[in-house]
Amino acid sequence: MSKLIIPSKYAEMIDPFTSNEETRPYLHGFNVKPHAQGGVVVVATDGHTLGMFHVSPGMVECHDTANGDIWQLDKDTVKACKPKHDTLERWLVILPQASDSMIHNLYVVRAADIEQAEQTAREYEVLHTAIIRPIDGIFPDCDRVFPSDPFKEQKGAPTFSGDYLAKFAKVSKTENTFRASLTVHAQDELSSAIVQTSRDDFIGVIMPIRSNPWDSLPDWYENKSQSPQAVAAA
């Protein structure tokens, strides 16, 4: 049996990193594990991007204690998880059914903390509910995706998909800060790169794409500060 209680905003933020590739159904959901320092690690990947949150407060009990559990949310649940202008925070609560260890009840509730979230779900004072079961399969070892030394001197100019970068921009904007930003640490043009946002509870990975590299500015661009007239005037 499994159990998961986290602020629902994390389920909504991690969803864009999940995959819809038919051959790898274990990537259709997000993976959850307990963190050694407390809280929950929530991670998802589509093979091109990876998003990882350290959720605290949060709690998880996994059926698969070694690899964690994988949960796939339907569109209605993801929509319900999105933060609103509520007085209390929204929580995602997944609890086992007594009749079957693999079938679980999912709830989205308003509550002040973890304990109240579980109690509210059990009393069925919910905003949304669904039946869910963990996805079969082994989630990839994310440590193998992260570059070994992402902060060493960069070589080359990697190219990244704008659509993939937009996923990280969306995460950054959820911080509700004017300093929402992205920083990409790339070792070279071919290796995976670390993505950091203005959130200190998130880290991501993005893979570069093949493209014709730019090694100069476009022919039509004229840098007036470097024109012969500007140089002569200096």
C-alpha positions as CSV (number, residue, x, y, z in Angstrom):
1,M,0.0,0.0,0.0
2,S,1.1,3.5,-0.7
3,K,0.3,7.0,0.7
4,L,1.1,10.5,-0.5
5,I,0.3,13.9,0.9
6,I,1.8,17.0,-0.8
7,P,0.7,20.5,-1.6
8,S,-1.2,20.0,-4.9
9,K,0.7,22.8,-6.7
10,Y,3.7,20.5,-7.0
11,A,1.5,17.9,-8.9
12,E,0.4,20.7,-11.3
13,M,3.9,22.0,-11.8
14,I,5.5,18.6,-12.4
15,D,2.9,17.5,-14.9
16,P,4.5,19.2,-18.0
17,F,7.6,17.1,-17.6
18,T,5.7,13.8,-17.9
19,S,5.7,11.9,-21.2
20,N,3.0,10.6,-23.4
21,E,5.2,8.2,-25.3
22,E,3.4,4.9,-25.7
23,T,6.4,2.7,-25.5
24,R,7.4,3.9,-22.1
25,P,4.3,4.1,-19.9
26,Y,6.4,4.4,-16.7
27,L,7.2,8.0,-17.9
28,H,3.5,8.9,-18.1
29,G,3.5,9.9,-14.4
30,F,5.7,11.4,-11.7
31,N,7.9,9.4,-9.4
32,V,7.8,10.0,-5.6
33,K,10.3,9.0,-2.9
34,P,11.0,10.1,0.6
35,H,14.0,12.5,1.0
36,A,16.7,11.6,3.4
37,Q,16.4,15.0,5.1
38,G,12.6,14.9,5.2
39,G,9.9,15.7,2.8
40,V,9.3,14.1,-0.6
41,V,11.3,14.1,-3.9
42,V,8.9,14.5,-6.9
43,V,10.4,14.0,-10.3
44,A,9.2,13.5,-13.9
45,T,10.9,13.2,-17.3
46,D,9.9,13.0,-20.9
47,G,13.4,12.0,-22.1
48,H,14.2,15.5,-23.2
49,T,13.6,17.4,-20.0
50,L,13.5,16.5,-16.3
51,G,12.0,18.3,-13.4
52,M,12.7,17.6,-9.8
53,F,11.2,19.1,-6.6
54,H,12.0,18.7,-3.0
55,V,8.6,19.1,-1.4
56,S,8.6,20.0,2.3
57,P,6.2,19.7,4.0
58,G,5.1,16.5,2.5
59,M,5.0,12.8,3.3
60,V,5.1,9.6,1.3
61,E,4.9,5.9,2.0
62,C,5.9,3.8,-1.1
63,H,4.7,0.3,-2.1
64,D,8.1,0.1,-3.9
65,T,10.4,1.2,-1.2
66,A,13.5,0.9,-3.4
67,N,12.3,2.8,-6.5
68,G,9.4,4.8,-5.2
69,D,5.9,5.0,-6.7
70,I,4.8,6.4,-10.1
71,W,1.5,8.3,-10.2
72,Q,-0.3,9.4,-13.4
73,L,-2.9,12.1,-13.0
74,D,-5.8,12.8,-15.4
75,K,-6.4,16.2,-16.8
76,D,-9.3,17.0,-14.4
77,T,-7.1,16.1,-11.4
78,V,-4.2,18.3,-12.7
79,K,-6.7,21.2,-13.2
80,A,-8.0,20.7,-9.6
81,C,-4.5,20.7,-8.3
82,K,-3.8,24.2,-9.7
83,P,-3.6,26.8,-6.9
84,K,-6.5,29.2,-6.6
85,H,-7.2,32.2,-4.4
86,D,-8.1,29.9,-1.5
87,T,-7.9,30.8,2.1
88,L,-6.2,27.5,2.8
89,E,-3.6,25.7,0.7
90,R,-4.7,22.9,-1.7
91,W,-3.3,19.4,-1.0
92,L,-3.1,16.3,-3.0
93,V,-3.9,13.2,-0.9
94,I,-3.6,9.6,-2.1
95,L,-4.7,6.9,0.4
96,P,-5.1,3.2,-0.1
97,Q,-8.5,1.5,-0.3
98,A,-8.9,-1.2,2.4
99,S,-10.1,-3.7,-0.2
100,D,-7.1,-3.7,-2.5
101,S,-3.5,-2.6,-1.8
102,M,-3.0,-1.4,-5.4
103,I,-6.2,0.7,-5.8
104,H,-6.1,4.1,-4.1
105,N,-8.4,7.0,-3.5
106,L,-7.1,10.4,-4.7
107,Y,-8.4,13.6,-3.1
108,V,-7.7,17.3,-3.6
109,V,-8.6,19.2,-0.4
110,R,-8.1,22.5,1.3
111,A,-6.2,22.3,4.6
112,A,-3.7,24.2,6.8
113,D,-1.2,21.3,7.1
114,I,-0.5,17.6,6.4
115,E,-2.5,16.3,9.3
116,Q,-5.6,18.3,8.5
117,A,-5.3,17.4,4.8
118,E,-5.5,13.7,5.6
119,Q,-8.3,14.2,8.1
120,T,-10.2,16.3,5.6
121,A,-9.8,13.6,2.9
122,R,-11.0,10.8,5.2
123,E,-14.0,12.9,6.1
124,Y,-14.7,13.4,2.4
125,E,-14.7,17.2,2.5
126,V,-13.0,17.3,-0.9
127,L,-12.7,19.6,-4.0
128,H,-12.0,16.6,-6.3
129,T,-11.7,12.9,-6.1
130,A,-10.6,10.0,-8.3
131,I,-9.6,6.3,-8.2
132,I,-5.9,5.8,-9.0
133,R,-3.3,3.1,-8.9
134,P,0.5,3.3,-9.2
135,I,2.0,2.7,-12.7
136,D,3.9,-0.6,-13.1
137,G,7.6,-0.2,-14.0
138,I,10.9,1.1,-12.8
139,F,11.5,4.9,-13.0
140,P,14.8,5.8,-14.5
141,D,17.8,6.6,-12.3
142,C,17.8,10.4,-12.4
143,D,21.3,10.6,-11.0
144,R,22.6,9.2,-14.3
145,V,21.0,12.1,-16.2
146,F,22.6,14.8,-14.2
147,P,26.0,16.0,-15.6
148,S,29.0,15.1,-13.4
149,D,30.4,18.6,-13.2
150,P,27.8,21.1,-14.5
151,F,29.7,24.2,-13.2
152,K,33.0,23.7,-14.9
153,E,34.0,26.0,-17.8
154,Q,31.6,25.7,-20.7
155,K,32.8,24.7,-24.1
156,G,30.8,25.5,-27.2
157,A,27.3,26.9,-27.5
158,P,24.6,24.3,-27.0
159,T,21.2,24.8,-28.7
160,F,18.0,24.1,-26.7
161,S,14.3,23.8,-27.8
162,G,12.3,26.9,-27.0
163,D,9.3,24.6,-26.2
164,Y,11.4,22.7,-23.7
165,L,12.8,25.8,-22.1
166,A,9.2,27.1,-21.7
167,K,8.5,24.3,-19.2
168,F,11.2,25.6,-16.9
169,A,10.0,29.2,-17.4
170,K,6.5,28.1,-16.3
171,V,8.0,26.7,-13.1
172,S,10.0,29.9,-12.5
173,K,6.9,32.1,-12.8
174,T,5.0,30.1,-10.1
175,E,7.3,31.6,-7.5
176,N,5.3,34.9,-7.8
177,T,8.5,37.0,-7.8
178,F,9.7,39.7,-10.1
179,R,13.1,37.8,-10.2
180,A,11.7,34.8,-12.0
181,S,14.6,33.6,-14.1
182,L,16.4,30.7,-15.7
183,T,20.0,29.7,-15.5
184,V,21.4,26.9,-17.7
185,H,24.7,25.2,-16.9
186,A,26.0,23.4,-19.9
187,Q,29.3,21.5,-20.1
188,D,29.4,21.4,-23.9
189,E,27.2,21.3,-27.0
190,L,26.2,17.6,-26.6
191,S,25.8,16.9,-22.9
192,S,22.7,17.3,-20.7
193,A,22.5,20.7,-18.9
194,I,21.4,21.7,-15.5
195,V,18.5,24.2,-15.3
196,Q,18.0,26.4,-12.2
197,T,15.1,28.7,-11.6
198,S,14.3,31.3,-9.0
199,R,12.8,28.5,-6.9
200,D,15.2,26.9,-4.4
201,D,13.0,23.7,-4.2
202,F,13.5,22.9,-7.9
203,I,16.2,21.6,-10.2
204,G,15.9,20.5,-13.8
205,V,17.8,18.9,-16.7
206,I,17.5,19.7,-20.4
207,M,19.0,17.9,-23.4
208,P,20.4,20.0,-26.3
209,I,19.1,19.6,-29.8
210,R,21.1,19.3,-33.0
211,S,21.3,22.5,-34.9
212,N,23.6,24.5,-37.2
213,P,25.7,26.4,-34.7
214,W,26.1,30.1,-34.9
215,D,29.7,31.3,-34.8
216,S,29.0,34.9,-35.9
217,L,26.2,37.5,-35.9
218,P,23.8,37.6,-38.9
219,D,25.2,39.4,-42.0
220,W,22.4,42.0,-41.8
221,Y,23.3,43.1,-38.3
222,E,25.5,46.2,-38.2
223,N,27.1,46.9,-34.8
224,K,27.3,50.7,-35.0
225,S,29.7,50.9,-32.1
226,Q,32.3,49.0,-34.2
227,S,31.7,50.8,-37.5
228,P,34.6,52.7,-39.1
229,Q,33.0,56.0,-38.2
230,A,32.6,55.1,-34.6
231,V,36.2,53.8,-34.4
232,A,37.5,57.0,-36.0
233,A,35.5,59.2,-33.6
234,A,37.0,57.4,-30.7
